[in-house]
Amino acid sequence: MAIQFRSFAPAIRFAIALLLSLAVLVRPAFAQSILRDAETEALFADMSAPLIVAAGLDPRNVKVVLINDPSINAFVAGGQAVYIHSGLISAADNINEVQGVVAHEIGHITGGHIVRFGEGMKVASGISILSLVLGAAALAAGAGDAGMGILAAGQQAAMGKFLAFSRTQESSADAAGVSFLAKAGISGKGSLAFFKRLQNMEYRLGIPQTDSYARTHPLSGERIAVLEHQYQSSPSWNAPIDQTLEARFERVKAKLNGFVSEPATTLRQYPERDKTVPARYARAYAWHKSAYPDKALAEVSSLLTTNPDDPYFLELEGQILLESGRVAEALPPLREAVERTRNQPLIAALFGHALIATEDPKNFDEARTVLKAAVARDNDNPFAWYQLGVVYEREGDVPRAQLATAERYNLEGVAPLALANARQAMQGIPEGTSDWLRAQDIALVSEAEVQKKKKR
C-alpha cells in the first residue's frame, strides 16, 4: 500500500490544488491600501446615488471605495460596498464610464453573487472530489494511465463548471447594470465605450476573441454584442453627461494622478502651460511630493484666486503648510475647510492633527472636540483614532488614550495590540460606562480573533 500511495499521491495533491485554486479565484485581494479623500468620496456618493436608488437600495448603506491599484478593475466583496481601483479612474475618459462600471458592480450586490459563489464552488468541488476518488481507485487497482486520465478530466470539468458559473454571474450583472442606468436616466454610452477600450486591450494582449470558455468573464466583444442593442434601446441612451459631475470627476482624476503617480509623470501629463483647474490641482500634488512646497503652494494659491471658498483647495493648502513644518499657518485654511464642509470627518481629522502638532496645550481642547466629532461621524478612520489617542495622552487621560489606540488597531486588523490596549483601558475606565463597554466589545472581538489565529 505504501508503494501504491506514493504512486498516486502526486495526483491527489494535484486535485487538492485545484480545490485550493477555486478558493483563490473568489477571494478578493486587499493587500493594496484603501485611499480615502473627502472630495473623492463626495463625488462617488453623488455619482452613484441615482444608481443605488434605481437598484432598490439605500444610498446610506452602499459605499464606493477607492483602492490604490494601477490595474483597471472593480469588484464587490460582500456587504454593500463597491471597490474601484485607482487605475480604473485614471483610464476612464469621463464620469459616465465610471457610472457604467458602478452600475455593473451594484448588479453583483443585488444578485447576491458573492454569497452565491459558494454554489459554483460546491458544484466544482463535487466534480473534483468525485474524480479524485475514482482516479485514486483506478490507480490503486494498477490502472495508472486511466487513473490519471480520470483526475485530469475531472479537474478540467470542475474548472469549466466554475468558470461557466462565474461568466453567468457577470452576464447577469451586465443586464442589471443596463436596467439601473436606464432607471437612473444615465446613458449607457460610457459603459459601451469602456468595454470597447477593454476589448482593445485584449487585442493588444493577444487574447483570442472567439472563445471565453477558459475565462471568468465573457469576452468584451461578446458583452458589447449583447449590450449594444439594450443600451441603444434605452430612453436614456441620448441623455447628456452631467457636466457638474464631469467637472468634479476631472478634478478628482487629476488629484488622484498627482497623488499616486511619480511627480515626473504627473508633470508630463499636466505641463505647466496647462492652466486648467485639473492641471493645476495635479501639479500641486506633484510639487508637494517632490518636496517643492513653494511651487505647490503657488499652484494652490492660483486655484484659490479662482475660487477662494473651495473647501478642498483650502484643505490642500493646509495640508501642504502642515507637512512643510508651517503648522501655525496651516490652521486657518484647515479650520475654514472644516467649517465649509460642515465638519467633514476626514478634513476634521487633519485639522485635529494640525492642532496637536502646534504643541500648544491651549489647542488640545479644540483638537479633542474636533476629533471626537470626526470619529462619531466616521469611526472607520484609524488616523483619526490615532490622533484622538495622542490628544488624550497629552491631556493625561491614559485610559481613553488606550481605548482610542484599541479602536485604531481594531480597524487595522492588529488583534493582539487591540486586545492589549482594550484590556488596559478597561482597568482605568469606570465599569459599566459607554467607554468601558466599548473597550469590552473590542477585547472580546480581538480575543476571538487571536484564538482563531492560534488554531490556524
C-alpha positions as CSV (number, residue, x, y, z in Angstrom):
1,M,0.0,0.0,0.0
2,A,2.8,2.4,0.7
3,I,4.2,2.0,-2.8
4,Q,0.8,2.4,-4.3
5,F,0.1,5.5,-2.2
6,R,3.3,7.1,-3.3
7,S,2.5,6.4,-6.9
8,F,-0.8,8.3,-6.9
9,A,-0.1,10.9,-4.2
10,P,1.0,13.5,-6.8
11,A,-2.3,13.1,-8.5
12,I,-4.2,13.6,-5.2
13,R,-2.1,16.6,-4.4
14,F,-2.9,17.9,-7.9
15,A,-6.7,17.5,-7.3
16,I,-6.4,19.2,-3.9
17,A,-4.5,22.0,-5.6
18,L,-7.5,22.5,-7.9
19,L,-9.8,22.9,-4.9
20,L,-7.5,25.5,-3.5
21,S,-7.2,27.3,-6.8
22,L,-11.0,27.6,-6.9
23,A,-11.0,29.1,-3.5
24,V,-8.3,31.6,-4.6
25,L,-10.4,32.7,-7.5
26,V,-13.2,34.0,-5.3
27,R,-11.0,35.6,-2.6
28,P,-10.6,39.3,-3.2
29,A,-7.2,40.8,-2.7
30,F,-6.9,43.6,-0.1
31,A,-3.2,43.8,0.0
32,Q,-3.5,47.2,-1.7
33,S,-4.3,50.1,0.5
34,I,-7.6,52.0,0.6
35,L,-7.3,55.6,-0.5
36,R,-9.6,58.0,1.4
37,D,-10.2,61.6,0.3
38,A,-13.1,63.8,1.2
39,E,-13.6,65.2,-2.3
40,T,-13.4,61.8,-3.9
41,E,-15.8,60.2,-1.5
42,A,-18.3,63.0,-2.0
43,L,-18.1,62.6,-5.8
44,F,-18.5,58.8,-5.5
45,A,-21.6,59.2,-3.3
46,D,-23.3,61.7,-5.6
47,M,-22.5,59.9,-8.9
48,S,-23.7,56.5,-7.5
49,A,-26.8,57.6,-5.6
50,P,-29.2,57.5,-8.6
51,L,-27.9,54.0,-9.5
52,I,-28.3,52.8,-5.9
53,V,-31.8,54.1,-5.7
54,A,-32.6,52.5,-9.1
55,A,-31.4,49.2,-7.7
56,G,-33.8,49.5,-4.8
57,L,-31.0,50.0,-2.2
58,D,-30.4,52.8,0.3
59,P,-27.5,55.2,-0.7
60,R,-26.7,55.5,3.0
61,N,-25.8,51.8,3.1
62,V,-23.8,51.5,-0.1
63,K,-20.2,52.7,-0.3
64,V,-17.9,53.1,-3.3
65,V,-14.3,52.6,-2.1
66,L,-11.1,53.6,-3.8
67,I,-8.3,51.0,-3.8
68,N,-4.7,52.1,-4.6
69,D,-4.0,49.7,-7.5
70,P,-2.9,50.7,-11.0
71,S,-4.8,47.9,-12.7
72,I,-8.2,48.6,-14.4
73,N,-10.6,46.8,-12.2
74,A,-13.5,47.0,-9.8
75,F,-15.2,44.4,-7.6
76,V,-17.5,43.6,-4.8
77,A,-16.5,41.5,-1.8
78,G,-19.6,41.0,0.3
79,G,-21.8,43.5,2.0
80,Q,-22.8,46.6,0.1
81,A,-19.5,48.0,-1.0
82,V,-18.1,48.6,-4.5
83,Y,-14.3,48.7,-4.7
84,I,-12.7,50.6,-7.6
85,H,-9.1,50.5,-8.5
86,S,-7.3,53.8,-8.9
87,G,-6.2,52.6,-12.4
88,L,-9.8,52.5,-13.5
89,I,-10.3,56.1,-12.6
90,S,-7.1,57.1,-14.4
91,A,-8.2,55.1,-17.5
92,A,-11.8,56.4,-17.6
93,D,-12.4,59.2,-20.1
94,N,-15.4,60.6,-18.2
95,I,-17.8,60.2,-15.3
96,N,-20.3,58.3,-17.4
97,E,-17.8,55.4,-17.9
98,V,-17.3,55.1,-14.1
99,Q,-21.0,55.1,-13.6
100,G,-21.3,52.2,-16.0
101,V,-18.8,50.2,-14.0
102,V,-20.5,51.0,-10.7
103,A,-23.9,50.0,-12.2
104,H,-22.4,46.6,-13.1
105,E,-21.0,46.1,-9.7
106,I,-24.2,47.1,-8.0
107,G,-25.7,44.3,-10.1
108,H,-23.4,41.9,-8.3
109,I,-24.7,43.2,-5.0
110,T,-28.4,42.9,-5.8
111,G,-27.8,39.5,-7.3
112,G,-26.2,38.2,-4.2
113,H,-23.3,36.9,-6.3
114,I,-20.7,36.9,-3.5
115,V,-22.9,34.7,-1.4
116,R,-23.9,32.5,-4.3
117,F,-20.3,31.9,-5.3
118,G,-20.5,29.1,-2.8
119,E,-22.9,27.3,-5.2
120,G,-20.4,27.4,-8.0
121,M,-17.7,26.2,-5.6
122,K,-19.8,23.4,-4.4
123,V,-20.5,22.0,-7.9
124,A,-16.9,22.3,-8.9
125,S,-15.7,20.8,-5.7
126,G,-18.1,17.9,-6.0
127,I,-16.9,17.1,-9.5
128,S,-13.3,17.3,-8.4
129,I,-13.7,15.2,-5.3
130,L,-15.6,12.5,-7.4
131,S,-12.8,12.4,-9.9
132,L,-10.2,12.2,-7.1
133,V,-12.0,9.2,-5.6
134,L,-12.4,7.4,-8.9
135,G,-8.9,8.2,-10.1
136,A,-7.4,7.1,-6.8
137,A,-9.4,3.8,-7.1
138,A,-8.1,3.2,-10.6
139,L,-4.5,4.0,-9.6
140,A,-4.9,1.6,-6.6
141,A,-6.1,-1.1,-9.0
142,G,-3.0,-0.6,-11.1
143,A,-4.6,1.3,-13.9
144,G,-2.2,4.2,-13.7
145,D,-2.9,5.9,-17.1
146,A,-6.7,5.5,-16.6
147,G,-6.5,6.9,-13.1
148,M,-4.5,10.0,-14.2
149,G,-6.9,10.4,-17.1
150,I,-9.9,10.4,-14.7
151,L,-8.2,13.0,-12.5
152,A,-7.3,15.3,-15.4
153,A,-10.8,15.1,-16.9
154,G,-12.5,15.7,-13.5
155,Q,-10.2,18.6,-12.9
156,Q,-11.0,20.2,-16.3
157,A,-14.7,19.6,-15.8
158,A,-14.6,21.2,-12.4
159,M,-12.8,24.3,-13.6
160,G,-15.1,24.5,-16.6
161,K,-18.2,24.4,-14.4
162,F,-16.9,27.0,-12.1
163,L,-15.8,29.4,-14.9
164,A,-19.2,29.0,-16.6
165,F,-20.9,29.8,-13.3
166,S,-18.7,33.0,-13.0
167,R,-19.5,34.1,-16.6
168,T,-23.2,33.6,-15.9
169,Q,-22.9,35.9,-12.9
170,E,-21.1,38.5,-15.0
171,S,-23.7,38.5,-17.7
172,S,-26.4,38.8,-15.0
173,A,-24.6,41.9,-13.6
174,D,-24.3,43.4,-17.1
175,A,-28.1,43.1,-17.6
176,A,-28.8,44.6,-14.1
177,G,-26.4,47.4,-14.9
178,V,-28.3,48.2,-18.1
179,S,-31.5,48.4,-16.1
180,F,-30.1,50.6,-13.3
181,L,-28.6,53.1,-15.8
182,A,-31.9,53.3,-17.6
183,K,-33.9,53.8,-14.4
184,A,-31.5,56.5,-13.2
185,G,-31.7,58.4,-16.5
186,I,-28.0,57.8,-17.3
187,S,-26.7,56.9,-20.7
188,G,-25.0,53.6,-21.4
189,K,-22.6,55.2,-23.9
190,G,-19.9,55.4,-21.3
191,S,-20.3,51.7,-20.4
192,L,-20.0,50.7,-24.0
193,A,-17.0,52.9,-24.6
194,F,-15.3,51.3,-21.6
195,F,-16.0,47.8,-22.8
196,K,-14.5,48.7,-26.2
197,R,-11.4,50.0,-24.5
198,L,-11.1,46.7,-22.7
199,Q,-11.6,44.9,-25.9
200,N,-8.7,46.8,-27.5
201,M,-6.5,45.9,-24.5
202,E,-7.5,42.2,-25.1
203,Y,-6.4,42.5,-28.7
204,R,-3.1,44.0,-27.7
205,L,-2.5,41.3,-25.2
206,G,-3.2,38.7,-27.9
207,I,-6.3,37.3,-26.1
208,P,-8.4,35.3,-28.7
209,Q,-11.8,36.8,-29.2
210,T,-13.5,33.6,-30.3
211,D,-13.9,31.6,-27.1
212,S,-14.4,32.7,-23.5
213,Y,-14.5,29.1,-22.2
214,A,-11.4,29.4,-20.0
215,R,-12.3,32.9,-18.6
216,T,-14.2,34.0,-15.5
217,H,-15.7,36.9,-17.6
218,P,-17.3,36.9,-21.0
219,L,-15.0,38.4,-23.7
220,S,-15.5,42.1,-24.1
221,G,-16.6,41.6,-27.7
222,E,-19.3,39.2,-26.5
223,R,-20.5,41.7,-23.9
224,I,-20.6,44.5,-26.4
225,A,-22.6,42.4,-28.9
226,V,-25.2,41.7,-26.2
227,L,-25.3,45.1,-24.6
228,E,-25.2,47.5,-27.5
229,H,-28.8,47.0,-28.6
230,Q,-30.0,47.1,-25.0
231,Y,-28.3,50.4,-24.3
232,Q,-29.3,52.0,-27.6
233,S,-32.9,50.9,-26.9
234,S,-33.0,52.7,-23.6
235,P,-34.8,56.0,-23.3
236,S,-31.6,57.3,-21.5
237,W,-29.3,56.5,-24.5
238,N,-29.0,60.2,-25.5
239,A,-29.0,61.6,-22.0
240,P,-26.2,64.1,-21.7
241,I,-23.4,63.7,-19.2
242,D,-24.0,65.7,-16.1
243,Q,-21.5,68.5,-16.6
244,T,-21.2,69.4,-12.9
245,L,-20.3,65.8,-12.1
246,E,-18.0,65.7,-15.0
247,A,-16.1,68.8,-13.8
248,R,-15.8,67.2,-10.4
249,F,-14.6,64.0,-11.9
250,E,-11.8,65.7,-13.9
251,R,-10.6,67.3,-10.6
252,V,-10.6,64.0,-8.7
253,K,-8.9,62.2,-11.6
254,A,-6.2,64.9,-11.7
255,K,-5.6,65.0,-7.9
256,L,-5.5,61.1,-7.9
257,N,-2.9,61.0,-10.6
258,G,-0.9,63.7,-8.8
259,F,-1.0,61.6,-5.6
260,V,-0.3,58.1,-6.9
261,S,1.9,58.8,-9.9
262,E,5.6,59.7,-9.9
263,P,5.9,63.5,-10.0
264,A,7.8,63.5,-13.3
265,T,4.9,61.5,-14.8
266,T,2.3,63.9,-13.5
267,L,4.3,67.0,-14.8
268,R,4.5,65.4,-18.2
269,Q,0.8,64.7,-18.2
270,Y,-0.1,68.1,-16.9
271,P,2.6,70.5,-18.2
272,E,2.9,74.0,-16.7
273,R,1.5,75.6,-19.9
274,D,-1.8,73.9,-19.0
275,K,-3.7,76.4,-16.8
276,T,-6.9,74.4,-16.3
277,V,-8.1,73.6,-12.8
278,P,-7.4,69.9,-13.0
279,A,-3.9,70.5,-14.3
280,R,-3.0,73.0,-11.5
281,Y,-4.5,70.6,-9.0
282,A,-2.4,67.7,-10.2
283,R,0.8,69.8,-10.3
284,A,0.2,71.0,-6.7
285,Y,0.3,67.3,-5.6
286,A,3.3,66.6,-7.8
287,W,5.3,69.5,-6.5
288,H,4.4,68.7,-2.9
289,K,5.5,65.1,-3.4
290,S,8.7,66.4,-4.9
291,A,9.4,68.5,-1.7
292,Y,8.9,71.8,-3.5
293,P,6.3,73.3,-1.1
294,D,6.6,76.8,-2.6
295,K,5.8,75.6,-6.1
296,A,2.9,73.5,-4.7
297,L,1.6,76.5,-2.7
298,A,1.8,78.7,-5.8
299,E,-0.4,76.3,-7.7
300,V,-2.9,76.1,-4.8
301,S,-2.8,79.9,-4.5
302,S,-3.8,80.2,-8.1
303,L,-6.7,77.8,-7.6
304,L,-7.9,79.8,-4.5
305,T,-7.7,83.0,-6.5
306,T,-10.2,81.4,-8.9
307,N,-12.4,80.0,-6.1
308,P,-11.4,81.3,-2.6
309,D,-14.2,79.4,-0.9
310,D,-13.4,75.9,-2.3
311,P,-13.0,73.7,0.8
312,Y,-10.8,71.1,-1.0
313,F,-8.4,73.8,-2.2
314,L,-8.3,75.1,1.4
315,E,-7.7,71.6,2.7
316,L,-4.8,71.1,0.3
317,E,-3.3,74.4,1.2
318,G,-3.4,73.5,4.9
319,Q,-2.0,70.0,4.3
320,I,1.0,71.4,2.3
321,L,1.7,74.0,5.0
322,L,1.3,71.4,7.8
323,E,3.6,68.9,6.2
324,S,6.1,71.5,5.3
325,G,6.5,72.4,9.0
326,R,4.5,75.7,8.9
327,V,1.9,74.4,11.4
328,A,0.5,77.7,12.6
329,E,-0.1,78.9,9.1
330,A,-2.0,75.6,8.3
331,L,-4.6,76.2,11.0
332,P,-6.7,79.0,9.3
333,P,-7.3,77.2,5.9
334,L,-7.9,73.9,7.6
335,R,-10.4,75.4,10.1
336,E,-12.2,77.1,7.2
337,A,-12.3,73.9,5.2
338,V,-13.9,72.1,8.2
339,E,-16.5,74.8,8.5
340,R,-17.3,74.9,4.8
341,T,-17.8,71.1,4.7
342,R,-19.8,71.1,7.9
343,N,-17.2,69.1,9.8
344,Q,-16.4,66.6,7.1
345,P,-14.7,63.8,9.2
346,L,-11.5,63.3,7.0
347,I,-10.8,67.0,6.9
348,A,-11.6,67.4,10.6
349,A,-9.1,64.7,11.4
350,L,-6.4,66.5,9.5
351,F,-7.3,69.8,11.3
352,G,-7.2,68.0,14.7
353,H,-3.8,66.7,13.8
354,A,-2.6,70.2,13.0
355,L,-3.9,71.5,16.3
356,I,-1.9,68.8,18.1
357,A,1.1,69.5,16.0
358,T,1.3,73.0,17.3
359,E,2.5,71.5,20.7
360,D,0.4,74.2,22.3
361,P,-1.8,72.8,25.2
362,K,-4.2,75.7,24.6
363,N,-5.2,73.9,21.3
364,F,-5.7,70.5,22.8
365,D,-9.3,71.1,24.0
366,E,-10.3,72.1,20.5
367,A,-8.4,69.2,19.0
368,R,-10.2,66.7,21.2
369,T,-13.6,68.2,20.3
370,V,-12.9,68.2,16.6
371,L,-11.5,64.6,16.7
372,K,-14.4,63.2,18.8
373,A,-16.8,64.7,16.3
374,A,-14.9,63.2,13.5
375,V,-14.9,59.6,14.8
376,A,-18.5,60.0,15.8
377,R,-19.4,60.6,12.2
378,D,-16.8,58.2,10.7
379,N,-15.4,55.6,13.1
380,D,-13.6,53.7,10.3
381,N,-10.7,56.1,10.2
382,P,-7.6,54.8,12.0
383,F,-5.8,58.1,11.6
384,A,-8.5,60.0,13.4
385,W,-8.4,57.5,16.3
386,Y,-4.7,57.7,16.5
387,Q,-4.8,61.5,16.8
388,L,-7.5,61.3,19.4
389,G,-5.3,58.9,21.4
390,V,-2.5,61.4,21.1
391,V,-4.5,64.3,22.5
392,Y,-5.9,62.1,25.3
393,E,-2.3,61.1,26.2
394,R,-1.2,64.7,26.1
395,E,-4.0,65.7,28.5
396,G,-3.1,62.8,30.9
397,D,-6.2,60.7,30.2
398,V,-4.3,57.5,29.7
399,P,-7.3,55.0,29.8
400,R,-9.1,56.8,27.0
401,A,-5.8,57.1,25.1
402,Q,-5.6,53.3,25.3
403,L,-9.2,52.9,24.2
404,A,-8.6,55.2,21.2
405,T,-5.5,53.1,20.4
406,A,-7.5,49.9,20.7
407,E,-10.0,51.4,18.2
408,R,-7.2,52.1,15.8
409,Y,-5.6,48.7,16.0
410,N,-9.1,47.0,15.7
411,L,-9.7,48.9,12.4
412,E,-6.2,48.0,11.2
413,G,-6.7,44.3,12.0
414,V,-4.0,44.0,14.6
415,A,-5.9,41.9,17.1
416,P,-3.1,41.4,19.7
417,L,-2.5,45.1,20.1
418,A,-6.2,45.9,20.0
419,L,-6.8,43.3,22.8
420,A,-3.9,44.6,25.0
421,N,-5.0,48.2,24.8
422,A,-8.7,47.4,25.3
423,R,-7.9,45.4,28.4
424,Q,-5.7,48.2,29.8
425,A,-8.4,50.8,29.0
426,M,-11.0,48.7,31.0
427,Q,-8.8,48.9,34.1
428,G,-8.9,52.7,34.1
429,I,-12.4,53.5,32.9
430,P,-15.3,53.2,35.3
431,E,-17.1,49.9,34.8
432,G,-20.4,50.0,33.0
433,T,-19.9,53.3,31.3
434,S,-20.2,53.5,27.5
435,D,-16.4,53.8,27.0
436,W,-15.9,50.7,29.3
437,L,-18.5,48.7,27.3
438,R,-16.8,49.7,24.1
439,A,-13.4,48.6,25.4
440,Q,-15.0,45.3,26.4
441,D,-16.5,44.8,22.9
442,I,-13.1,45.3,21.3
443,A,-11.5,43.0,23.8
444,L,-14.0,40.2,23.1
445,V,-13.7,40.5,19.3
446,S,-9.9,40.8,19.4
447,E,-9.5,37.8,21.8
448,A,-11.7,35.7,19.5
449,E,-9.5,36.7,16.5
450,V,-6.3,35.9,18.4
451,Q,-7.6,32.5,19.4
452,K,-8.7,31.8,15.8
453,K,-5.2,32.6,14.5
454,K,-3.6,30.4,17.2
455,K,-5.8,27.4,15.9
456,R,-4.6,28.1,12.4
